[in-house]
Amino acid sequence: MRKLLALLLVLGFASFTTPMAFAQEGPPEAAQVEETTPHTTAQAVEPAAPLEDEAAPAPAEEGKEGPTGFQALKEKFIEGGWQFMSTVLICFILGLAFCIERIITLNIATTNTDKLLSRIDENLKKGDVEGAKEVCKSTQGPTASILFEGLKNAPQGPEAVEKAIVSYGSVQMGLLEKGLVWISLFIAIAPMLGFMGTVVGMIEAFDRIEAVGDLSPSVVAGGIKVALLTTVFGLIVAIILQIFYNYIVSKIDGIVNKMEDASIGLVDIMVANNVFK
């Protein structure tokens, strides 16, 4: 789990620090191009100017290619300021790491309960309780662990089996819900950090108004734009993590329902095969 979190953090920062470097190196090249263009146009021959004017629109139209979605996202991320954008990015990476870990764990924990109960029934019909226990041991998932606890307490009667299933079921429930608290925490923190960035940006915008002494759109627009970008990214992170969170909760509910059905089916199978003597 720690290796997964560290890997996602490194990949996240690497993907967003490279565009910042390119963004810083871009303006000097543009300035050089702007400086060289006046000299070249001044030296151009006047009769050739109409031909250049006619041929100019074609390269301009060919070169007009808007940025891709990921490039636009990175540009907006850089414009929003690294102070609050970095914290929102950290929340997204950590929350996504917990979501991936839970999804993988829950998919591994999913068991075909009908097949498991049928194999247990085959062994109990032969009177082989130890064989039924081995079937549970060799099967992954919390359902098999609960059924194993029930079979282990079979000599003590049906009440002991039910009590063991209920007690160990609560333990397995806690293991299934492990990490959900952190995911919900990142879902709540991400938009709050975005709103905080917006408030700080608005304060800076009003400071500029106070320093300039003039309420003009050019003074306020830039600060408000940067401030609102943090809120947008915070809400995007919260929405993505909320979708994963709801999927994980529904997956846990499905596993718990199968666990309960399998527990009831185990008691019925044990009664039908006269395990309780």
N, C-alpha and C positions, 0 to 999 in steps of 0.2 A: 504494500500500500504506500509506504514512504517513497519507494523508488518510482511508483507511478505518479505521485504528486510532484516529485522533483523533476521528472521528465516533462510533464505537462507545463510546469512553470518555466523551464528552460525554453521549450518550443514556443510558448506564448510570448515571452519577452523577445526572443530572436526574431519572430515574425513581425513584431511591431517596432523594434529598434532600427531595423534596416531601412524602412521607408523614411524614418526621421533623419537618417544620415543623408539619404538621397535628397530629401527636401532641403537640407541645409546647403548641399553642394549645388543645387540647381540654380539659384539666383545669379551667382557670379558668371556662369556660362551664358545666361540670358543677357546679362549686362554687356558681355563681350560681343555678342551678336548684334546688340543694339548699337554699340559703338562702331562696329565695322560697317554696318549698312549705310550710314550717311556717306562715307568715303567712296564706297563702291558705286552708289547712285550718282555721286557728283562726277565721277570719271566716266560714266556711261555716255555713249554717243547719242545725240538727240534724235536722229532719224530712226534709231533702233528702238526708241521708247514705245511707239505704238505696238510693235511686235511683242515687247515684254508685257505690255498691258493686256494684250489679247491672250497670251499664254499663261498669265499669272493665275487666273481663276482655276485652271485645271489642277496644278499642284496643290493649291489651297484646299480644293474640294477633296483631293485624294488624301491629304494629310489630316483632314478633319475626322479624327476618330476619338470618340469620347472614352473616358476611362472606364475600365471594367468595374463590376460591382465591388470586388474585393479591394481594388485600388482606391475607389471612392470612399470606401469604409475606412481605409487606413488614412486617407487624407483628412477626413472628418475627425478621426481619432487624434491626429496630430494637432489639428486646429483647436480641439477642446482643451488642450493643456495637459501636461503629463502628471500634474499633482493629483488630481482627482481621477483622471482617466486610468492611471496605473492602478489605483486601488480598486476601481471597478473591474479592471482586467484581472487582477488577482482573485477577486471574488468569483469571477466567471470560471477561471481555471480551476480553482479549488472545488467549487461547487460541481463543475463538470467531472472532475476526477472522482468525487464521491458518488456521483450518479452512475458513472461507468462501472465503478467497483461494485455497486449494489446490483446493477443490471446483470453483470456477469455472475455474481454470486447467486442471485435468484434464479437465473436460467439453469445453473448447475444444480440448485436445490429442487428444481421441479422434477417430480417423480410420477411415473405411470402407476397410480395406486391400484387400478384394477388388475394389472399384471402382477403387482407385488402381492396383493391379497390372494390371487389365484395360486401363486407359488407357495404361499404360507398354508393355504388350504390343502394343497397336495401333500405337504409334509405332515400336517396334523392328522389327515386321514390315515396315514401310516403309523400315527402315534409317535412321530419323530419331532419332539418339541425342539431339540437341539438343532435339528436341520432347519426348522423354521427360523430359529435365532440366527443361524449362519446366513440365511437368505437376507435377513434384515441388515446384518453386518456388512454384507457385500454390496448393498445398495446405498447409493449416496442420497443425501437429502434429509431434512428434518422428519419427514413422515416415517421413513424407515427407522430412525432413531427412537421415535415415540412408540412404534409398534414393538421394537426390541425391548423397551422398558416394560411394556405390557406383558410380553411373553415371559420376561424374567420373573415377574411377580405372579405368574399363573398358579404356582402351588399354594399361594395364600388365599385364593378365592377371587371371585369376580369383583368384589368391592375393592380389594387391594389393586387389582388391575386397573380399574377405572381411576382410582386415586393416583396411581403412578402416571397414568396417561395425562391426567389433568395437570399434575405438578410439573412433569417434564415438558408438557406442551407450552406452559407459560415461559419456561426457559428458552425454548426454541423460538417463541414469539419475540422475545427480547433480542435474540441473535438476528432474526430476520429484519427487525426494525433498526438495527445498528447503523448509525450514520445519517439517519433521516433528520435528526435534530440539526446537524451541521448544514444539510442542504436547505432546510427551512430558514436557518440563520442567514445564509448567503442570499436567499431569495428576499429576505427583509432588508438586508444591509445594502444591497446593490442600488435600489432606487433611492434609499436614504442618502447614500453618498452622492448620487446624481443630483438630488435636490439641494444638498449642501453646496455642491459646486455651483449650482445655479444661483443660490443666495449670495455666495461669495462674489460671483461675477457681477451680479446686480449692484452689490456694494461698491465694487471697483468702478462700475459705470457711473454711479452717482458721484464718486470721488472725482472722476474726470469732469463731470458737469460742474462740480464745485470749483475745480481748479481753473477750467476754461472760462466759466461764468456765462456760458451760452448753451441753451438747450437746443442743439442741432442734431439731426439724425446721424450725421457722419461721426459725431462724438460718441453716441450711445450705441449705434447699431452693431459695431464690432464686438463690444463687450457683451451685449445681450446675446448675440449669436453664439459666442464661445460658451456663455453660461448655459444656454439651452441644450447644447450638444451633450453636456454631462448628464442631463436628465434623460435625454433620448437613449444614450448608451446604457444607463442604469436600468431603464425600463426594459430595454431589449434583453439584457442579461437576466432580469427577473422573469420575463416571459418564457425564455428558453428553459431556465432551471425549473420553473413551475410545471412545464409540460413533462419534463423528465420525472419530477416528483410525483405527479399524478399517475404516471405510468408505473412507477415503482410501487406506489400504494396499492394500485389495482392488482399488481402482480402478487404482492404480499397477501391481499385478501383472497385471491384465488388459491394460493398455497395453503392458507389457513383453513379454507373450506374443505379442501381435499384432505387435510390432516384430520379434521373432525369426522368426515365421512369414513375415512379409513379406520379411525379409532372405533367407531360404532360397528363397522363391519368386522373388525378383529374380534370384538367381544361376541358377536353373533357366530362367527366361525368357531371360536373356542367352545361355545355352548353346544353348537351342533356336533362337534367332534368329541364331546364328553371329556374335555380337558380338565374341567373342574370336577374333581371327584370328592 
